[in-house]
Amino acid sequence: MNIMITGSEGQLGSEFRAMACAYPQWNFFFYSHQDLDISEESKVDKAMRQCRCDIVLNCAAFTSVDNAESSPDLSFRVNRDGAGVLAQSARKNGALLIQFSTFGVFDGMSSRPYREDDDAEPKSFYGKAKLAGENLIRSTAPSYLIIRIGWLYSPFGENFVKKILSLGQKRTSLGVVSDRVGSPVYAADLVAAVMSILVMVDLQRTYSATYHYAGEGVCSWYDFAIAVMKLAKLPCQILPIESNAFPVFGPRPWYSVLSNNAIKRDWGIAIPYWQDSLALAVIRMQSLSS
Amino acid sequence: MNIMVTGSGGQLGSEFRALACAYPQWNFFFFSHNALDISEEERVDEAMRECRCNVVINCAAFTSVDRAEADPEASFRVNRDGAGVLARCAGEHGALLIHFSTYYVFDGLSPMPYRESDPVSPLGVYGISKWEGEELVRRIAPSCMVIRVGWLYSRFGENFVKTMLRLGRERDSLDVVADRVGSPVYATDAVAAVMEILGKVDLKRCYSSTYHYANEGVCSWYDFAVSIMKTANLPCRVLPVENTSFALNGPRPWYSVLDSNAIKKEWGLDISHWEKSLAVMTGNTFH
């Protein structure tokens, strides 16, 4: 099985790189955004042909919510057009396309976990571009899985856990937003889940499924930060603050909890409790940085 | 200062009893529901007169959401009529009435923490009866504070934490609802906050405030249960389930997070994170 991974330098892509060696039966082909801009159709097409791609995992995305507000064009080029190009090429090459998407496709006004069939009504340009990308895949790719994920973190790239760890080393106290609720996703868990799906996938079949993936349980950013400090044994005190005390550029959803029941049921996956995953992640991050 | 506490056998009342000895400067008068039915006006009046009451703290409530659906009259008698009686008597005796209420006055359909000024919309008998009790208190009592609390638990009475601790000792694994979010309230914290307010209160003034009180942070019942097992060192595995897997009588709100900023700001309170308070309680129970 030949697996092509785009956006291989990002949080998810790097985690796939790190775990690929555990699957020597498969051939992985990694493309960072410098190697391959997914919005360039002829290059994508050529890359897929060259690696005789059976599966393409799209980890390339323009993920900054704030930057997407100031440069929506860039966000649409990668998140919508890039997804469309991959869908086209997957079609030509008969490959299964696995696309990662986001809780940002919802408006965050729900009060119970979002299911896959809930109406997507993105408020931010980021969410709009990701949803447009999803829809191009649904209309173009003959076989696809779309996986929407919650609050992603990993030892790679920029993310909330890394930011809190670094601030926690510098400061004695830190205000963190306590009125927004969601579910953290440790990239290593997600990648392990995708790998176990790949083991079970039947390439003779065509798939057309949308799933939600998030760590078990919920928290606010404030709870999340408290857990990081506790696990990292940092003495920095975390103080709860209201969102309006911490203005951000792009619109942020209030409620971002995703129901992960469908992916668990369809593929027999067990998902760890978010704090258990975070404990492993913090140890790993500390050992990587020391 | 003479402080009368009704419903002193309940979760909050027992906690007031336990903390009262730390405030020897005040006289506490405790009435359990056996000693005093708050819906009996004459008896309430007499009790307040006898203890020359300056402050009455109403911890008496009909708290079973499920039984309230089956027996609405009992729920309205205590939660609405009892509150009304206390409000009238507090007025007659010039006492400040501190009344506890609940997140059940909301429908739980908000995506963000409930503020005191948010419109109420109770889903069932329990919530309606508590809301009507609040309204009577605000309308009748010349000086009152209504404090709505989140997911209450304590060392006393029946509550989620005690149930989990018991089941955690009996079973290897346990299914717990993962799709409902709220904020736990450790009764000791809520009572300590009220004591702090009482230390600052000016009895010459008239109060008419509604506050929300919950420990900092949020969780689902599933997160709550995981944390209970962890802090109590119980090997029981907690599994997340959807709410639909359980048939419940009373309607339960999806989202019950309360915004406690007003009470913190106005009374200079510090509230601790829910997991920290939980560890205090499970530590108390086991060591």
Interface residues (C-beta under 8 A of the other chain):
Chain A: G108 M109 S110 S111 R112 P113 S178 D179 R180 V181 E216 G217 V218 C219 S220 Y222 D223 I226 P240 E242 P253 W254 Y255 V257 S259 N261 Y273 Q275
Chain B: G108 L109 S110 P111 M112 P113 A178 D179 R180 V181 E216 G217 V218 C219 S220 Y222 D223 V226 V238 P240 E242 P253 W254 Y255 V257 D259 N261 H273 E275
